[in-house]
Amino acid sequence: MISLAEQDLRLGTEVMHRLDRLARFSEEEGALTRLYLTPEHKAAALQARQWMEAAGMAVHVDAAGTVVGRYDGTGEWRQALLIGSHIDTVRNAGKYDGSLGVVAAIQAVAELRRRNRRLPFPVEVLAFGDEEGVRFPVTLLGSRTVAGTVDPAMLDARDDDGVTVREALLAFGCTPEGIPAAARRRDEVLGYVELHIEQGPVLEREDLPVGIVTAINGASRFLVELAGEAGHAGTVPMALRRDALAAAAEMVLAIERRAAAVPELVGTVGKLEVPGGATNVVPGAVRFTIDVRSPDDGQRASAVADMLAAIETVASRRGVRATARRTYEETARKCAPWLMERLEAAVAANGIEPRRLSSGAGHDASALAGLTDIAMLFVRCAGGISHNPAEAIAEADADTAVRVLLTFLETLEARKTID
C-alpha cells in the first residue's frame, strides 16, 4: 500500500484548485452565493464549459442552462453514461456541495484523454443548475429537463423580485420552449452516476474516504398551524390555558421520539414561529414545519401517520385546533444494484473498504431516476458539515474520488439483463 506521503495527488490537487476558482463566482463579497440563472451562475457555467472543452469534450448548454460535455466512445455502445452534479449553491454556501461532482467528472475525463483512452460508451458530463431550489419555488429544473419531467407551470414560478423562470432563462441565453426537446430517451442513456460530498458524518466516523449510496431518501414535509387562545401571562391560570406554544413543544418532542425509534428514519422541526408573540402573552397561535425522511417509503408513511396522530392527540388534550398541510412529497429513489456493485468493485480496487450508506439529502440523481438507472459515490466531508462556509474535504479524498471514478469508468460493463 502506498503511504499518503508517497501518493501522487495530482488529480486531487487540480480538483481543489478548480473548486477554489469556481468559488470566486459569487454575488456576495466574502461569501459564496451562486443562485440559478444569475450572472454568477452564468460565469460558473462558462468556466465549466472551458474546462470541458480543454478535456476534449464537445460542449453545449441546453434549454435549462445545463452545461453538457460529451466525450465520445469507440462506438461499441450507443448509450451514453451521464455523470455530474450541480453548480448552483445555497446562500453563504460551502465550495464542495455539487461543484465537487462536476469538477471531479471533468477531471476524470481529462485523465482519460491524457491517457489517449476511449471507452466503449460515450461519457457526458452535466453541470446542472437549480438543484438547491433557492431562487425560485421550484427545484431540480435542470435535471428534470434531462429526465423529461418538467411541469410547464414551473416556468411561471417567480423569484422574490417577481422575475419568472421563463424570463430568467431568456436572460441567461436559453430558449425555454426548447425544454421538451432537451429530454433524453431511455434507450440512449446507460445510466447516471453522481459524485457528491456525503453531507453527513458517517464516512468520517468510520475513517473512509468514499462510500457507495444505496438510496436517496424519500421526504414528506408539512406546515402545521395551531390555534389556541392568547391571554395575559399574569392573569390566566395554568389549568385554564390554551397555550399553542406549549402544545407545539409537546408535539415537537413526539415527532423526535417517533423518528428516533427507527434506524435511518429522521424527523425534523426546522422552523417554528409564534405570530404576534410577546413576553407577557400566552401564545395563541403557532406555525411549525415537519420534515420526515427515510430510504424506505413504507417506514416514512407509517411515521408520518403516527406523528400526525400525535399532533391531534396533543391538540385535543390541550384545547387547541391543529391543521397540518402537506407541502412536499418525494418518493425514495433506489440506486441500481448493477451500478452499485461496479462502484463497490472500483472502491475495493483502490484499496478502500467498500461501505454502503443511504443519502438523507436530495440530489439531481433523484430526478434522473425517472429516466435511467442511478448510482452515487459519496466523499467524506469534515464534520459532516454542508450548506455552510465551513464545508471542507481533504485533497487526498478528492484525489481518491477521481481515481475511483476513473476505475469505475474503465471497468464498467453493460448490464446483461434489465434489473
C-alpha positions in Angstrom: 0.0 0.0 0.0 1.4 3.5 -0.9 1.6 5.8 2.0 -0.1 9.2 1.9 3.2 11.0 1.7 4.2 9.0 -1.3 0.8 9.1 -3.1 0.6 11.1 -6.3 -2.2 13.6 -5.6 -2.0 15.5 -8.8 -5.7 14.7 -9.7 -6.9 15.9 -6.3 -4.6 18.9 -6.4 -6.2 20.0 -9.7 -9.7 19.4 -8.4 -9.1 21.5 -5.3 -7.6 24.3 -7.4 -10.6 24.4 -9.7 -13.0 24.3 -6.8 -11.3 27.3 -5.4 -11.6 29.0 -8.8 -15.2 28.2 -9.1 -16.0 29.6 -5.7 -14.9 33.1 -6.9 -18.2 33.3 -8.9 -20.4 34.7 -6.2 -22.9 37.5 -5.8 -21.5 38.3 -2.3 -18.1 39.5 -1.4 -16.5 37.2 1.2 -19.2 34.6 0.9 -20.3 32.0 -1.7 -23.8 32.6 -3.1 -24.5 31.5 -6.7 -28.2 31.1 -7.4 -29.8 29.6 -10.5 -29.7 31.7 -13.7 -27.9 34.6 -12.2 -24.9 36.3 -13.8 -22.7 34.4 -11.3 -24.2 31.1 -12.4 -23.6 32.0 -16.0 -19.9 32.8 -15.2 -19.5 29.5 -13.5 -21.2 27.7 -16.4 -18.8 29.4 -18.9 -15.8 28.3 -16.7 -17.1 24.7 -16.6 -17.6 24.8 -20.4 -13.9 25.9 -20.8 -12.7 23.0 -18.7 -14.8 20.5 -20.5 -13.6 21.7 -23.9 -10.0 21.5 -22.6 -10.7 17.9 -21.6 -11.6 17.0 -25.2 -15.4 17.2 -24.9 -17.9 18.7 -27.3 -19.9 21.1 -25.3 -23.3 22.8 -25.4 -25.7 24.5 -23.0 -29.2 23.1 -23.0 -32.6 24.9 -22.7 -32.5 24.8 -18.9 -28.9 26.2 -18.6 -27.2 22.8 -18.0 -23.7 22.6 -19.4 -23.3 19.3 -21.2 -19.9 18.0 -22.3 -19.7 14.8 -24.4 -16.6 12.6 -24.7 -17.2 10.2 -27.5 -16.5 6.5 -27.1 -15.3 3.9 -29.6 -18.8 3.3 -30.9 -19.3 -0.2 -29.4 -22.2 1.1 -27.3 -24.6 3.7 -28.4 -25.9 4.5 -24.9 -24.1 7.3 -23.0 -23.2 7.2 -19.4 -24.2 10.5 -17.7 -22.1 11.8 -14.8 -22.2 15.2 -13.0 -23.9 17.3 -10.4 -24.9 20.9 -9.9 -23.1 24.3 -9.8 -25.7 26.4 -8.1 -25.5 27.0 -4.3 -27.5 27.9 -1.3 -26.8 31.3 0.2 -23.5 31.6 2.1 -22.5 28.1 0.9 -19.5 25.9 1.0 -17.3 25.2 -2.0 -17.9 21.5 -2.4 -21.7 20.7 -2.4 -22.5 19.9 -6.1 -19.4 21.6 -7.6 -17.1 18.7 -6.5 -19.2 16.2 -8.6 -18.9 18.4 -11.7 -15.2 19.2 -11.3 -14.2 15.6 -10.5 -16.2 14.3 -13.5 -14.3 16.8 -15.8 -11.0 15.7 -14.2 -11.8 12.1 -14.8 -12.5 12.7 -18.5 -9.4 14.9 -18.8 -7.3 12.0 -17.4 -8.9 9.6 -20.0 -7.9 12.0 -22.7 -4.4 12.3 -21.3 -4.1 8.5 -21.5 -5.5 8.6 -25.0 -8.2 6.3 -23.8 -11.7 6.0 -25.3 -14.3 3.9 -23.6 -16.8 1.6 -25.3 -19.5 4.1 -24.5 -19.8 7.9 -24.7 -19.5 9.8 -21.4 -21.5 13.0 -20.9 -20.6 15.4 -18.0 -23.5 17.5 -16.9 -23.3 20.7 -14.8 -26.8 21.3 -13.6 -28.5 24.4 -12.1 -31.5 24.7 -9.7 -30.6 21.7 -7.5 -30.8 23.8 -4.4 -34.1 25.5 -5.3 -33.2 28.7 -3.6 -34.0 31.5 -6.1 -37.4 30.1 -7.3 -40.0 28.0 -5.5 -39.1 25.1 -7.8 -36.2 22.7 -7.7 -34.3 20.3 -10.0 -35.3 22.1 -13.1 -32.0 21.2 -14.8 -32.1 17.5 -14.1 -35.8 17.3 -14.7 -35.3 18.7 -18.1 -32.9 15.9 -19.0 -35.3 13.4 -17.5 -38.3 14.9 -19.4 -40.4 15.5 -16.3 -40.6 19.3 -16.2 -44.1 20.6 -15.4 -44.6 23.6 -17.8 -46.1 25.6 -14.8 -42.6 25.6 -13.3 -41.6 28.2 -15.9 -44.1 30.7 -14.4 -42.7 30.5 -10.9 -41.3 33.8 -9.7 -38.4 34.8 -7.6 -38.5 37.5 -4.8 -38.1 40.2 -7.4 -41.0 39.0 -9.5 -38.8 37.5 -12.3 -40.2 34.3 -13.7 -38.1 31.2 -14.5 -39.0 31.8 -18.2 -37.7 35.3 -18.1 -34.5 34.3 -16.3 -33.9 31.5 -18.8 -34.2 34.0 -21.7 -31.8 36.4 -19.9 -29.3 33.5 -19.4 -29.4 32.9 -23.1 -31.6 29.8 -23.2 -34.8 29.0 -25.1 -37.5 27.9 -22.6 -39.6 26.5 -25.5 -36.7 24.0 -26.1 -37.0 22.3 -22.8 -39.3 19.4 -24.0 -36.8 18.6 -26.8 -33.9 18.6 -24.4 -35.3 15.5 -22.7 -33.3 12.2 -23.2 -34.8 8.9 -24.3 -34.3 5.9 -22.1 -32.8 3.9 -24.9 -29.9 6.4 -25.4 -28.8 6.6 -21.7 -26.8 3.8 -20.0 -27.2 5.3 -16.5 -26.4 8.3 -14.3 -23.6 8.4 -11.7 -23.2 11.4 -9.3 -20.2 12.0 -7.1 -21.1 14.2 -4.1 -19.9 15.1 -0.6 -21.7 13.0 2.0 -23.2 16.0 3.9 -23.1 13.7 6.9 -20.6 12.2 9.5 -20.7 8.5 8.7 -17.6 8.2 6.5 -15.5 10.5 8.7 -16.6 8.5 11.8 -15.5 5.3 10.1 -12.3 6.8 8.6 -13.3 6.1 5.0 -12.7 8.5 2.1 -15.7 7.3 0.0 -18.9 5.3 0.2 -21.5 3.8 -2.1 -25.0 5.2 -1.9 -27.8 2.7 -1.7 -30.8 5.0 -1.9 -31.8 8.7 -1.8 -34.3 9.2 1.0 -37.9 9.9 0.3 -39.2 13.0 2.1 -42.5 14.3 3.4 -42.9 17.9 4.6 -45.8 19.6 6.4 -46.8 23.0 7.7 -48.6 22.7 11.0 -50.7 25.6 12.3 -52.1 25.7 15.9 -54.8 28.0 17.1 -55.2 28.3 20.8 -56.2 31.4 22.8 -54.0 34.3 23.6 -54.2 35.6 27.2 -52.5 37.7 29.8 -49.4 35.9 31.1 -50.1 37.0 34.7 -53.9 36.5 35.0 -54.8 33.3 33.1 -54.4 30.3 35.5 -52.2 27.4 34.1 -55.1 24.9 34.2 -57.2 27.2 32.0 -54.7 28.0 29.3 -55.0 27.0 25.7 -51.3 27.6 25.1 -50.4 27.0 21.4 -46.6 27.1 22.0 -46.7 24.6 24.9 -48.8 22.3 22.7 -46.2 22.7 19.9 -43.4 21.9 22.3 -45.0 18.6 23.2 -45.7 17.9 19.5 -42.1 18.5 18.6 -40.8 16.1 21.2 -43.4 13.5 20.0 -42.0 13.9 16.4 -38.5 13.5 17.7 -39.3 10.3 19.7 -41.1 8.7 16.7 -38.2 9.4 14.3 -35.6 8.2 16.7 -37.4 4.8 17.0 -36.3 3.6 13.5 -32.8 3.4 12.1 -32.3 5.7 9.0 -35.6 7.5 9.7 -35.2 11.2 10.5 -37.7 13.8 11.5 -37.0 17.5 11.9 -39.0 20.5 13.0 -36.7 23.1 11.4 -38.9 26.2 11.7 -41.2 27.4 14.5 -43.0 30.7 14.6 -45.1 32.5 17.2 -47.0 35.2 15.3 -47.6 38.2 17.5 -45.7 36.7 20.3 -44.8 38.8 23.3 -43.1 38.2 26.7 -46.3 38.8 28.7 -48.8 37.0 26.4 -49.8 33.3 26.5 -49.2 32.3 22.8 -52.4 31.9 20.9 -51.0 30.8 17.6 -48.0 28.8 16.3 -46.8 27.6 13.0 -44.1 24.9 12.6 -42.7 22.7 9.8 -42.1 19.0 9.8 -39.6 17.2 7.5 -39.6 13.4 7.6 -37.1 11.3 5.5 -36.3 7.7 5.0 -34.9 5.4 2.3 -38.0 3.2 3.0 -41.2 4.8 1.8 -43.3 2.4 3.9 -41.5 3.3 7.1 -41.8 7.0 6.3 -45.5 6.8 5.6 -46.0 4.9 8.9 -44.0 7.5 10.8 -45.9 10.4 9.2 -49.2 8.9 10.2 -48.1 8.4 13.8 -46.8 11.9 14.0 -50.0 13.5 12.7 -52.0 11.3 15.1 -49.8 12.5 18.0 -50.4 16.1 16.9 -54.2 15.6 17.0 -54.0 13.9 20.4 -51.9 16.7 22.0 -54.2 19.3 20.4 -57.3 17.7 21.7 -56.0 17.4 25.2 -54.7 21.0 25.3 -57.7 22.6 23.7 -56.1 23.9 20.6 -57.0 23.4 17.0 -54.4 21.9 14.7 -54.2 21.7 10.9 -51.4 20.0 9.0 -50.9 20.8 5.3 -48.6 18.6 3.2 -46.2 20.9 1.3 -43.8 18.4 -0.3 -43.7 14.7 -1.1 -40.9 12.8 -2.8 -40.6 9.0 -3.0 -37.3 7.3 -2.2 -35.0 6.6 -5.1 -33.1 3.3 -5.0 -29.7 3.1 -6.6 -29.4 0.4 -9.3 -27.7 -2.8 -7.9 -25.6 -3.3 -11.0 -24.1 0.2 -10.8 -23.6 -0.1 -7.0 -21.7 -3.4 -7.5 -19.4 -1.8 -10.1 -18.8 1.2 -7.9 -18.1 -1.1 -5.0 -15.6 -3.0 -7.1 -13.9 0.2 -8.1 -13.6 1.3 -4.4 -12.1 -2.0 -3.5 -9.7 -1.9 -6.4 -8.3 1.3 -5.0 -7.5 -0.3 -1.7 -10.5 1.0 0.2 -13.1 -1.0 2.2 -16.4 -0.6 0.5 -19.1 1.0 2.7 -22.8 1.3 1.7 -25.0 4.1 3.1 -28.1 6.0 2.2 -28.4 9.6 1.4 -30.6 11.8 3.6 -30.4 14.7 1.2 -32.0 15.1 -2.2 -29.8 15.2 -5.3 -30.1 15.6 -9.1 -29.9 11.8 -9.2 -33.4 11.8 -7.7 -34.8 13.4 -10.9 -32.6 11.3 -13.2 -34.1 8.2 -11.6 -37.2 8.9 -13.6 -35.1 8.4 -16.8 -32.5 5.8 -16.1 -30.6 3.7 -13.5 -28.7 5.8 -11.0 -25.8 5.5 -8.6 -23.9 7.8 -6.3 -20.4 7.9 -4.8 -20.1 9.9 -1.5 -16.9 11.6 -0.5 -16.0 12.2 3.2 -16.5 15.8 4.4 -15.2 17.3 7.6 -17.7 17.0 10.5 -20.4 16.1 8.1 -20.9 19.9 7.6 -22.6 21.2 4.5 -24.5 24.2 3.3 -22.0 26.2 5.3 -18.8 28.1 4.6 -17.1 25.5 7.0 -17.8 22.8 4.5 -14.4 21.0 3.8 -12.9 18.0 2.1 -9.3 16.7 2.0 -7.2 16.9 -1.1 -6.3 13.3 -0.7 -10.0 12.4 -0.6 -10.7 14.4 -3.7 -7.9 12.5 -5.4 -9.2 9.2 -4.3 -12.7 10.0 -5.5 -11.4 10.8 -9.0 -9.4 7.7 -9.1 -12.4 5.6 -8.0 -14.5 7.2 -10.7 -11.8 6.5 -13.3 -11.6 2.9 -12.3 -15.4 2.6 -12.5 -15.4 4.1 -16.0 -12.6 2.0 -17.3 -14.1 -1.3 -15.9 -17.8 -0.7 -16.5 -19.5 -3.4 -18.4 -23.0 -3.2 -19.9 -25.7 -4.9 -17.9 -26.8 -8.1 -19.4 -30.4 -8.0 -18.2 -32.8 -5.4 -17.1 -33.0 -5.2 -13.3 
